[in-house]
Amino acid sequence: MFMMGNYTGSEIKGLSRKMHVTSRLGFHRPILPHNFNKSVLAEAPNVIYQAGISAVEELISLANFKALFSTEPMIQADLIREILSHIGNDFFYIDNVDKAGRWGVELYGFQIPKTSQPEQAWYACQNTLRWKLGPTKSNIALALWSYSQIWCLRFSGHAAT
């Protein structure tokens, strides 16, 4: 599974989730193959249901392994929710910088800008903070945002406004 990818060096191990910026990475929940014997469903719906629940249980169990050198799970719960809510050809795509950053997918195949505008630096810092905090439905306390704005803008070499 892509999200469980890792590397082993001579002295260190770590997660390895790399994706070219032109790639498409999509997830969906498991489905029965087209050639599945439908009569089995009629004869043993509880067996099929239990097999599905067991598969989800196994996915959650694997996802909860801790990432190497981290306290974070290998796959965050909100990504599992997204995966399980997409069926068949309705994939959940990691198709922008926000999703890649949120779920720890390293992007390559682009030029890093030599300079940045204060607004770009601010957004980069906001994204980094949001990706660590996870998704929220409400605004995070202004004090936290103000502190991160000042720190990130100073850290990036821009004066805080």
C-alpha positions as CSV (number, residue, x, y, z in Angstrom):
1,M,0.0,0.0,0.0
2,F,1.4,3.4,-1.0
3,M,0.8,5.1,2.3
4,M,2.7,2.4,4.2
5,G,5.8,2.7,1.9
6,N,9.2,3.1,3.6
7,Y,12.9,3.0,3.0
8,T,15.8,1.4,4.8
9,G,19.2,3.0,4.7
10,S,22.4,1.8,6.2
11,E,21.5,3.3,9.7
12,I,18.0,4.6,9.4
13,K,14.5,3.8,8.3
14,G,11.7,6.1,7.4
15,L,8.5,6.7,5.5
16,S,8.8,7.0,1.7
17,R,5.7,8.5,0.1
18,K,7.0,10.2,-3.1
19,M,4.8,11.4,-5.9
20,H,5.7,13.3,-9.1
21,V,3.6,16.5,-9.4
22,T,2.0,15.1,-12.6
23,S,1.0,11.8,-11.0
24,R,-2.5,10.8,-9.9
25,L,-2.9,8.9,-6.6
26,G,-6.4,7.7,-5.8
27,F,-8.0,5.6,-3.2
28,H,-11.4,3.9,-2.8
29,R,-12.9,1.3,-0.5
30,P,-12.7,-2.3,-1.5
31,I,-15.4,-3.7,-3.8
32,L,-16.4,-7.1,-5.0
33,P,-14.9,-8.0,-8.4
34,H,-17.2,-8.0,-11.4
35,N,-16.8,-11.8,-11.8
36,F,-17.8,-12.5,-8.2
37,N,-20.4,-15.3,-7.9
38,K,-23.5,-13.3,-6.9
39,S,-25.2,-16.5,-5.7
40,V,-22.8,-16.5,-2.8
41,L,-24.3,-13.2,-1.6
42,A,-27.8,-14.7,-1.5
43,E,-26.6,-17.8,0.3
44,A,-24.3,-16.3,2.9
45,P,-24.8,-12.5,3.4
46,N,-23.6,-12.7,6.9
47,V,-20.3,-14.4,5.9
48,I,-19.7,-11.7,3.2
49,Y,-20.6,-8.9,5.6
50,Q,-18.3,-10.3,8.3
51,A,-15.5,-10.6,5.7
52,G,-16.0,-6.9,4.8
53,I,-15.9,-5.9,8.5
54,S,-12.7,-7.9,9.0
55,A,-11.1,-6.2,6.0
56,V,-11.8,-2.8,7.4
57,E,-10.6,-3.9,10.9
58,E,-7.3,-5.1,9.3
59,L,-6.9,-1.8,7.4
60,I,-7.4,0.2,10.6
61,S,-5.1,-2.1,12.5
62,L,-2.3,-1.6,9.9
63,A,-3.0,2.2,9.7
64,N,-2.5,2.5,13.4
65,F,1.1,1.3,13.4
66,K,3.3,4.2,14.2
67,A,5.3,5.8,11.5
68,L,9.0,5.3,12.0
69,F,10.5,7.9,14.4
70,S,7.0,9.3,15.0
71,T,4.1,9.2,17.3
72,E,1.8,9.6,14.3
73,P,-0.1,6.6,12.8
74,M,0.9,5.4,9.4
75,I,-2.4,6.5,7.9
76,Q,-4.5,9.2,9.6
77,A,-8.1,8.5,10.5
78,D,-9.5,11.2,8.3
79,L,-7.8,9.7,5.3
80,I,-9.3,6.3,6.1
81,R,-12.7,8.0,6.3
82,E,-12.1,9.5,2.9
83,I,-11.0,6.1,1.4
84,L,-14.0,4.3,2.8
85,S,-16.5,6.9,1.6
86,H,-15.4,6.5,-2.1
87,I,-16.8,3.5,-4.0
88,G,-15.7,1.9,-7.3
89,N,-14.6,4.4,-9.9
90,D,-15.3,7.3,-7.5
91,F,-11.7,7.7,-6.2
92,F,-10.5,10.1,-3.5
93,Y,-7.5,11.7,-5.1
94,I,-4.4,13.2,-3.6
95,D,-4.5,15.9,-6.3
96,N,-3.2,19.1,-4.7
97,V,-0.5,20.4,-2.4
98,D,-2.8,20.7,0.5
99,K,-3.8,17.0,0.4
100,A,-0.2,15.8,-0.2
101,G,1.0,17.9,2.7
102,R,-1.8,16.8,5.0
103,W,-1.1,13.1,4.5
104,G,2.7,13.2,4.2
105,V,3.1,12.7,0.5
106,E,6.4,14.2,-0.7
107,L,6.1,15.9,-4.1
108,Y,8.9,16.1,-6.6
109,G,9.3,17.3,-10.2
110,F,9.0,21.0,-9.7
111,Q,11.3,24.0,-9.3
112,I,11.5,25.5,-5.8
113,P,11.2,29.3,-6.1
114,K,14.4,31.2,-5.2
115,T,12.4,33.9,-3.4
116,S,8.9,34.2,-2.0
117,Q,6.5,37.1,-1.3
118,P,5.4,37.6,2.3
119,E,1.9,36.3,1.5
120,Q,3.3,33.1,0.0
121,A,5.5,32.5,3.1
122,W,2.5,33.1,5.3
123,Y,0.4,30.5,3.4
124,A,3.3,28.0,3.5
125,C,3.5,28.4,7.3
126,Q,-0.3,28.2,7.7
127,N,-0.4,25.0,5.7
128,T,2.4,23.4,7.7
129,L,0.5,24.2,10.9
130,R,-2.8,23.0,9.6
131,W,-1.3,19.8,8.3
132,K,-0.1,18.9,11.7
133,L,-3.3,19.9,13.5
134,G,-5.5,18.0,11.0
135,P,-8.8,19.1,9.5
136,T,-11.1,21.4,11.5
137,K,-14.6,22.7,10.9
138,S,-14.1,25.8,13.0
139,N,-11.5,28.5,13.2
140,I,-8.5,27.9,15.3
141,A,-7.8,30.4,18.1
142,L,-6.5,33.7,16.7
143,A,-3.6,33.7,19.2
144,L,-2.3,30.5,17.7
145,W,-2.6,31.8,14.2
146,S,-1.0,35.2,15.1
147,Y,1.9,33.5,16.8
148,S,2.5,31.2,13.8
149,Q,2.2,34.1,11.4
150,I,4.8,36.1,13.2
151,W,7.2,33.2,13.7
152,C,6.8,31.9,10.2
153,L,7.3,35.3,8.5
154,R,10.3,36.1,10.6
155,F,11.7,32.6,10.0
156,S,11.3,33.0,6.3
157,G,13.1,36.3,6.3
158,H,10.1,38.6,6.0
159,A,9.0,41.1,8.6
160,A,5.7,40.4,10.3
161,T,3.0,42.9,9.5
